[in-house]
Amino acid sequence: MISCSSSVTKKEYIEWVENPLNGLNNNKTLGDFSYSIQYKPLEYILIKKNNGINEKKDFQNLHYIDLTLSNKMYSEYLKIDLEQKEDYYHRLKYFSFEIENDVKLIDGKDSLRCVFSHYERTYGITPYIKIVMAFEKKEESKENLFFTYHDQLFNNGIISIPIKRDELNNIPKIKI
């Protein structure tokens, strides 16, 4: 078990962040729909980008979260229950440009807005879709975070997925 007092290699750090047992990778299932989030600490992003510590200032003051959406009955998320061909393009536009209006990160009594979203288009190769997001970050909070997504596209209401503060405080340090 790795804890915040531990020092780990970069590879171990990535594995720790991505391990669902450590609380930064959570999901919620409603019927056939699955909503998964991956909280990405700043160090995780820098390791993945192979950037040095000098670029840390370019990425700080934001919370980074990947949202992954899937449906166990469909291999291509954008084609779920299509009624018209135009519906596909409406969904593509929604995930590319409008989803950030339907997501928030709740930190205590504050609703933090999405300042960046990027839909990773895979042209139906993957059985899921992924949206990379960044949210404002307030000063050192002691509250749990709640990622919320208002799924108006498939009428599943407001999906809320917690990220516990204890788990954020338990992120290990990287060996230098």
N, C-alpha and C positions, 0 to 999 in steps of 0.2 A: 504494500500500500504506500503510495506516494502522498506526502502532505506538503503544505505550504512551506514548511521548514526544510524540505528536501531540496537538493539541487539535482537536476536531471539534465540529460543530454537533449539536444534539439529534437532528435527522433523520439525519445521518451516523452518529451513535452507535447509533441503533436499527438501521439497516441493517448496521452492522458486527457487532453482537451476533447478529443473525438470519442472517448469512451463514455457511453451512456450512463455508466455507474457513477461517474463523477459529477453529473448534474448540469453540464453545459450543453448536452445534446438531449433534448426532450421532445416528446410528441403527444399528440392527442388524436384519437380515432373517433369518427362519427359515421356509423354505418360503414359504407365502403370507402369513405374518404379518410385519408391520413394527412395530418398536418405536423410537420417536424421542423424543429428549429435547432440550429447549431450556433451557440454563442462563441464568438471568436475574440479572445483577448488580443491586445495590440501586439504582444510578442509573437503570438501565433501567426498573425498576418505578416509580420516582418520576416519570420522564418520561411513561410510559404513563398514570399516574394523574393527571398534571398537578399533582402536589403540589410544594410548595416544599421547600427544604432543611430547613425547620423540622420537618418530619415525618419526617426521616431516622431519628431515634431510635426511632420506632415500628416500623420495619422492619428495623433492623440486627440483627446476631448470628444471622442465618439464611441458609441457602442456599436459593434459589428455583429450582425446576425444573418445567417442564411436561412431562408424559408424554403422547405421542400414540400411540394404538394403531389399526392398520388391518389390513385383510385384502384382498388384491387380488381375491379371488373374491366378496366380499360387499360390498354397498353400505351395509349397516347392521351394525356390529360386534356389537351385542348379539344379533343373530339368527343368528349363525354356528352351523350344525349343531344347531339346536334340536330336541330330542326331544319336549319337552312345553311347553305354554304357561307353566307355572310356572318353567321354566328361564330364561325371559326376565326374570321378576321377581327371581329369585335373582341373576342377573347385575347387574341394576339396583341391587339392594341391596348387592352386593359392591363395585361401583365407587363407590357413594355413601358407604358407611360402613366397609368392611372392607379395602380395598386397602392402606391405610397399614400394615397388619400384614405385608404381603408386599413392601414396598420398604425399602431402606436406602441410605444414602450412605456408602461406605467412604472414609475419610480416613486413609491409612497403616494403622495397626493398630486404628483406632477405627471402629466401626459406628455411624453417626449415625442416630438414629431420626427418622421422619417425625412432625412435631408438628402438621401441618395438611395435609389433602387436601380438594380440592373437585372433584367430577365435574361437568363442564360439560355438562349435558343438552341435546341439540339435537333430540330427538324424531325421529331418523332423517334429518334434513335434510343432515347431513354424512356422508361415507363413512368417518369416523374418530370416535374418542372422545378427549377430552382431559381429563386430570386435572392440576390445578394443585396443587403440593406445596411444603412448606417443611420444611427439615431443620435440626436443631441445627447450630451452627457452632462449631468449637473454635478456640482461639487460633491465630494466624497459622501455618498449616501449610506445609510445603515439599513435601508429598506430592501425587501425582496423586489425583484423586477418581474413584471408580467408582460409578455409579448401578446398583443391582441391583434386579431385579424377579423374584420367584419366581412365574412364570405357572403356577399350579395349575389355573386355569380351563380352559385348552386343553392342559395337560400339556406345555408347552414348556420346563419346567425353569427354571433360574435364568439370566436374561438380564443380562449385565454390559456396561455401556457406559461407556467412559472419558471423563473430562474432564481434560486434561493441565494440570498446574500452570503450565507455561510459557505456555499460552494464557490462563489466568486472570490471569497477571501481565502479559500483553501488551494488556490492555483499555485503549483510549485514554481520555484525559481529555476532559471536555466544556468547550467554551468558555463562559466566564461573561459 
